[in-house]
Amino acid sequence: MVMAAAMQLSFAAWWTLLNNFAVDVVGFTGKEIGIQQSVREIPGFLSFAAVFLLLAMREQTLALVSLLLLGIGVALTGYMPSFWGLIFTTMIMSIGFHYYETMAQSLSLQWLDKAEAPQRMGQILSVAAVAQLAAYGLIFFGWRTYDLSFEVVFLIAGLTTIAVVIFLWLAYPQFRDGSPQRKTLVLRKRYWLYYALTFMGGARRQIFTVFAGFMMVEKFGYDVHDVSALFLINCIINIFFAHRIGAFIGRVGERRALTVEYVGLILVFVAYAFVTDPYIAAGLYVIDHAFFAMAIAMKTYFQKIADPGDIAPTAGVAFTINHIAAVVIPAAFGLIWLVSPAAVFLIGAAMAATSLLLARMVPEHPEPGRELVWHPKPGAVTAAAE
């Protein structure tokens, strides 16, 4: 929970300011923001390499080193206000962010009991949202009141994460690892549905993180104060509802939870394409963000079907699969954006529809040997043969 908070202290500030910094200071258009976001996703595409770093260090250590890189990248961002400067700091920040996320997913799936994992993951999201609230609050209340600059906010956010990492390193013991993890890449045929859902999840995420936020700034003229207000609302929703969403997933199951998410996303993305009112757009943005907590269902589906020793290597592979789409879509869709922003969101709706079809293949009670809805009975899984 403390690591999750440390990550959000800097990443939330970076993400809140990014579009305004890119447009107002560096002079980005849709083309440049697409390139920058594709670069941001390259370390995520290379997340599979985390399994090789585990030959030299424990998962907990790699998580802390990654958080340190995240803090350094964010702290330097405001002092490099150029295209290549933003590309450089984005890469440093992104290496830390993605390798931390890979380790965080692996450790949580190992440490948390299957029965309570959805609710516990929701609680972790709620704690992270408190850290987000601190970052958003600094920007929302301090930007105009104290005439803060991009350099100052980026620096404060990055240094705060670095300070928390130092505290974590000194104050917390080396917690036990979960089941012994394989130190090689793992790809199994019986995990194919998880891989497919992960791939589509990466595509869906880009519509929100890159283009929905960019729309708020470019089309509706939202300034830093307005964007941080939106993020504050999203954060408050996570604080009070993320753990409830986790409990909902535990109660209704992964199949139904994912179905609710993707039906909702289809409606939201179609509405994005035609919205003309800035307040309705803001409402869609908040609803879109709320659906992210449903992604817990994808993780717990894998937890239920996985060999315990596959969790760490598969976390890296899954992040790589997630970022195949993430590397390509921002740059490609950035060019589409120049012609028709509505087309970007309509394509996103088609992606959500594809995800809905995949979600309906998840069984009501997944387990090894019952990975798909048409597997009526659990069977022996011969992992070695796969």
Steps between C-alpha positions, in 0.01 A plus 500: 500500500784742582677416173176564311470837672865585421440429133194723480666793679710572193314330215170673580665843492684414178184378331290797614744754358615309193250620239519862609881489521520334157257741333570829680877476557642254247246571223380147431218417257316166475789365292770572762289390795438171321873448444580589861238260633627221275849558641351489851366153430827349371622398850162338554552304179835383643354401839568133426868575574410543869524122542871518411561778753358265763809286452694783669250643752181417685162622377463739793841656427421542130173671593684756714772564239226556243323751724830688538533533121140620480571777750818609322329517161211708630728738695699580184202551267446872549865582440503353148223691313572378148389212280809289565515608865147378560577178311805439724326565833197302385723199432664515846166543672340226294770240572438551870123504468462187289750283683344601832153412368627162382643418843196638682266276303721196558538557874133574559389183320751296701431654840121534489263211561282424197176541692581851620726619215238713317406698811862534615605627157217750520631614838846548351344715227324704768827562686670597176213740437574677829851570368348616174277733699807657660660559159181632341427715802842664478437589137133594532537723806858614454528566126326836505527583870879480509564548127675165476702412192530171314862468617411537868210252498690234305797541736292480820312192375814316390699577816209392719492158335878471537470585871229235552716240321790575737260460793371168362854373451595577859177435690358180351647150517549273204160337490474138402459416135198296397534170316842448337485677164639377171785718373420436133235634266170314523243476221227240537218415261249474782562865593406627152176668608684692773756610241223612263317697771830659602576603141161663457533663841817671380318634196205622709726676748657717229163643397456634853853589602609664175201623302221558752730722707638671191143571383425680825794737442494544121126492423348641817785727614544356848794659683716347777249602766211335315689178422615463860138546614395209279781288639394592853150370428643177358721464804215547747295238317789254529545570870139422583407245236808303382483255790124469447560421133750237610240350734245511215738302277550244777122468537387479135811349344744609232275420203215726604729778622688513170172499311380805694830677429501446125134579443556825687812580297321453169244760605762741633724483191208556262396799710856639490482503120201736491514701822497878459431615856807532726305397811362186337852421380623538857229261621601242239863536605412426862286198407776371270754520781269322745499193276876454548443340840318219319837392358549323834279227354752427227779454757297278731386288203867428430572439870232230504621314190878542543771267616636681812854497359387675181384824663819711484612402147143527370462847656790617284369325190151642561632855525686447174184372329305791649748744349514358148187701432615782727818561300320510166166667575608845630714583198263342245187646655675835538503520121133395484427770758628768260231393249212398731510488881159328496645209301750432780220448751282296265790264439535485878136394525568218254795391717273496806251284309779253420594493869136428587500193277818377672357568846204275427746210460607525865333223706290574807749316722845498336770262623783293348340284234196730480645804329218544246123497525474186284724300737224341711726315741845569641761271356856418577734763366832370379697823507818340379331373186374850425 
